[in-house]
């Protein structure tokens, strides 16, 4: 049963929370900046100090925007995968795209010793790592799309995605065994995920690809409702299942691949946020869930990014550690609240 007034109120609350967390995220860090100065900078004015203005525009605003894009993109990817495979434990990495990206990065970081000097220098730079991650994800994407064209069983695609993950993980394990301590440290730092160190050019690319993936996802909203009842029901409703499945896989690939390339393999968000949205809105209507997942994803990752900041310190904790620490209790609380009738 739909509750329009309740849904509107929830969307308003989530929107306000998103805006507030965005501002708080920018104001916190090794240098605390008053919210008034943050608001002045964001609205085209100047902060009280030139250094604050520089920090906001060149470091904290890009990181906050990255958190929004990553949170929204991974969350919608998780929603698509859970509906397509009708599996509540499915996430954006089930197709093996994140593993493919990790394999590409592992090749250039852990295998840099066999590359010529100039080539090794390029691939070990931030642009080289992004390129390697993109290529690795793209190769797995082509393999998954090729398999999807020859398989009618969606569950078989899920299994093949898991096999890709195992295969790439095994190769990374072999590379790890023969790597130096310095190479292992660099690869480990990348695998922990990071929302910072992106230039405005990087953010524009990430934003455009994320927007394209979200638009493709929006095209599947009505078919997703039918897919909840199975492939046969969807086909009986006149839905081109193969075309819909292809668009879902392509949208997920664009979102997951690009985000992993720029931010690393950020974990847990795509798995947990769709459940948060479903429990909060108590619906399976994807028109509502799509927007709810967008907002919840942005809120969760902004919140996690805030927790990575150590006040008064230049150290920043890895985002992957915080997403699990913050996300797991939230889902447990929501599930317990639903059982007790709090969210009914």
WOMOVEN-V652410 format. One record per backbone hydrogen bond with DSSP energy under -1.0 kcal/mol. NH is the residue of the N-H (numbers start at 0). CO is the residue of the C=O. E is the energy in kcal/mol with one decimal. If there is no record, write none. Layout:
# WOMOVEN-V652410
((NH & CO & E) (NH & CO & E))
This chain:
# WOMOVEN-V652410
((6 & 2 & -2.7) (7 & 3 & -2.6) (8 & 4 & -2.3) (9 & 5 & -2.4) (10 & 6 & -2.5) (11 & 7 & -2.3) (12 & 8 & -2.4) (13 & 9 & -2.8) (14 & 10 & -2.5) (15 & 11 & -2.4) (16 & 12 & -2.6) (17 & 13 & -2.5) (18 & 14 & -2.2) (19 & 15 & -2.6) (20 & 16 & -2.6) (21 & 17 & -1.9) (22 & 18 & -1.8) (23 & 19 & -2.8) (24 & 20 & -2.7) (25 & 21 & -1.4) (26 & 22 & -1.8) (27 & 23 & -1.6) (32 & 26 & -2.5) (37 & 33 & -1.8) (38 & 34 & -2.9) (39 & 35 & -2.1) (40 & 36 & -2.2) (41 & 37 & -2.4) (42 & 38 & -1.6) (43 & 40 & -1.1) (44 & 39 & -2.9) (52 & 48 & -1.9) (53 & 49 & -2.3) (54 & 50 & -2.5) (55 & 51 & -2.6) (56 & 52 & -2.4) (57 & 53 & -2.3) (58 & 54 & -1.7) (59 & 54 & -2.4) (60 & 55 & -2.8) (62 & 58 & -1.5) (63 & 59 & -2.4) (64 & 60 & -2.4) (65 & 61 & -2.3) (66 & 62 & -2.2) (67 & 63 & -2.0) (68 & 64 & -2.5) (69 & 65 & -2.9) (70 & 66 & -2.6) (71 & 67 & -2.6) (72 & 68 & -2.6) (73 & 69 & -2.4) (74 & 70 & -1.7) (75 & 71 & -2.2) (76 & 72 & -2.0) (77 & 73 & -2.3) (78 & 74 & -2.0) (79 & 75 & -2.4) (80 & 76 & -2.4) (81 & 77 & -2.5) (82 & 78 & -1.8) (83 & 79 & -2.7) (84 & 80 & -2.4) (86 & 81 & -1.2) (89 & 86 & -1.8) (93 & 90 & -1.8) (95 & 92 & -1.5) (99 & 95 & -2.2) (100 & 96 & -2.3) (101 & 97 & -2.5) (102 & 98 & -2.3) (103 & 99 & -2.1) (104 & 100 & -2.2) (105 & 101 & -2.5) (106 & 102 & -2.2) (107 & 103 & -1.4) (108 & 104 & -2.4) (109 & 105 & -2.1) (113 & 110 & -1.4) (114 & 111 & -1.2) (119 & 115 & -3.1) (120 & 116 & -2.2) (121 & 117 & -1.8) (122 & 118 & -2.5) (123 & 119 & -1.8) (124 & 121 & -1.4) (128 & 124 & -2.2) (129 & 125 & -1.9) (130 & 126 & -2.4) (131 & 127 & -2.7) (132 & 128 & -2.5) (133 & 129 & -2.5) (134 & 130 & -2.6) (135 & 131 & -2.4) (136 & 132 & -2.3) (137 & 133 & -2.5) (138 & 134 & -2.4) (139 & 135 & -1.7) (140 & 136 & -2.3) (141 & 137 & -2.5) (142 & 138 & -1.9) (143 & 139 & -2.7) (144 & 140 & -2.8) (145 & 141 & -2.2) (146 & 142 & -2.2) (147 & 143 & -2.6) (148 & 144 & -1.4) (149 & 146 & -1.2) (157 & 153 & -1.6) (158 & 154 & -2.2) (159 & 155 & -2.4) (160 & 156 & -2.4) (161 & 157 & -2.0) (162 & 158 & -2.0) (163 & 159 & -2.4) (164 & 160 & -1.9) (165 & 161 & -2.2) (166 & 162 & -2.8) (167 & 163 & -2.8) (168 & 164 & -2.2) (169 & 165 & -2.0) (170 & 166 & -1.8) (171 & 167 & -2.5) (172 & 168 & -2.1) (173 & 169 & -1.9) (174 & 170 & -2.4) (175 & 171 & -2.6) (176 & 172 & -1.8) (177 & 173 & -1.1) (178 & 175 & -1.4) (183 & 179 & -2.3) (184 & 180 & -2.1) (185 & 181 & -2.0) (186 & 182 & -2.3) (187 & 183 & -2.5) (188 & 184 & -2.3) (189 & 185 & -2.0) (190 & 186 & -2.4) (191 & 187 & -1.1) (192 & 189 & -1.6) (193 & 262 & -2.5) (202 & 198 & -2.2) (203 & 199 & -2.2) (204 & 200 & -1.9) (205 & 201 & -2.8) (206 & 202 & -3.0) (207 & 203 & -2.4) (208 & 204 & -2.4) (209 & 205 & -2.4) (210 & 206 & -2.4) (211 & 207 & -2.3) (212 & 208 & -2.4) (213 & 209 & -2.4) (214 & 210 & -2.4) (215 & 211 & -2.1) (216 & 212 & -2.0) (217 & 213 & -2.3) (218 & 214 & -1.3) (219 & 216 & -1.3) (220 & 217 & -1.3) (223 & 219 & -2.2) (224 & 220 & -1.2) (225 & 221 & -1.2) (226 & 222 & -2.2) (228 & 225 & -1.6) (229 & 226 & -1.6) (233 & 229 & -1.9) (234 & 230 & -2.5) (235 & 231 & -2.3) (236 & 232 & -1.2) (237 & 234 & -1.8) (238 & 233 & -2.0) (240 & 238 & -1.3) (243 & 239 & -2.5) (244 & 240 & -3.0) (245 & 241 & -2.1) (246 & 242 & -2.3) (247 & 243 & -2.5) (248 & 244 & -2.5) (249 & 245 & -2.5) (250 & 246 & -2.9) (251 & 247 & -2.5) (252 & 248 & -2.3) (253 & 249 & -2.5) (254 & 250 & -2.3) (255 & 251 & -2.9) (256 & 252 & -2.4) (257 & 253 & -1.9) (258 & 254 & -2.0) (259 & 255 & -2.4) (260 & 256 & -1.9) (261 & 257 & -1.9) (262 & 258 & -3.1) (263 & 259 & -1.5) (265 & 263 & -2.0) (268 & 266 & -1.1) (271 & 267 & -2.3) (272 & 268 & -2.2) (275 & 271 & -1.9) (276 & 272 & -2.6) (277 & 273 & -2.2) (278 & 274 & -2.4) (279 & 275 & -2.3) (280 & 276 & -2.4) (281 & 277 & -1.7) (288 & 284 & -2.5) (289 & 285 & -2.3) (291 & 287 & -2.6) (292 & 288 & -2.9) (293 & 289 & -1.8) (294 & 290 & -2.2) (295 & 291 & -2.7) (296 & 292 & -2.5) (297 & 293 & -2.1) (298 & 294 & -2.5) (299 & 295 & -2.7) (300 & 296 & -2.0) (301 & 297 & -2.0) (302 & 298 & -2.4) (303 & 299 & -2.6) (304 & 300 & -2.5) (305 & 301 & -1.9) (306 & 302 & -1.7) (307 & 303 & -1.1) (309 & 314 & -1.2) (312 & 309 & -2.2) (316 & 307 & -2.2) (319 & 191 & -2.0) (321 & 317 & -1.2) (322 & 318 & -2.4) (323 & 319 & -1.4) (324 & 320 & -1.8) (325 & 321 & -3.0) (326 & 322 & -2.1) (327 & 323 & -1.9) (329 & 325 & -1.2) (330 & 326 & -2.1) (331 & 327 & -2.3) (332 & 328 & -2.6) (333 & 329 & -2.2) (334 & 330 & -2.7) (335 & 331 & -2.5) (336 & 332 & -2.5) (337 & 333 & -2.2) (338 & 334 & -2.0) (339 & 335 & -2.0) (341 & 336 & -2.6))
